[in-house]
Amino acid sequence: MRIIAELPHPDFKISILNMNRKFIIKIEQGNLEQSYKIAEADVLDGVNSIFELLDDAFLATVLARFIEMRKDFRESYNRYNY
């Protein structure tokens, strides 16, 4: 697995990796991570197509998902600490 691109973003660390003829989009925020895999054959213009997939609407849902993930983990952690 190798990193082929990193995209600047104010809220996340976004890395594009390549492994076994798949692109892996890894988005990190603090101790949480979301990853998405897409076959190279499913995009027309290689990594440039991946950049197009990461539009504002998609990244807004990623942010909302991070908020939910953090909430879920915090609730589970608080149950554990009781």
RAJO-V245852 format. One line per field, one symbol per residue. phi: phi as a letter, one per 40 degrees, with the letter a starting at -180 (. if undefined). A space follows every 50 residues. Layout:
phi->???
This chain:
phi->.bcbabbcacbbbbbbbbaffbcbcbbbagcbabbbbacdccbcbfcccc dccccccccccccccccccccdcccccccccc
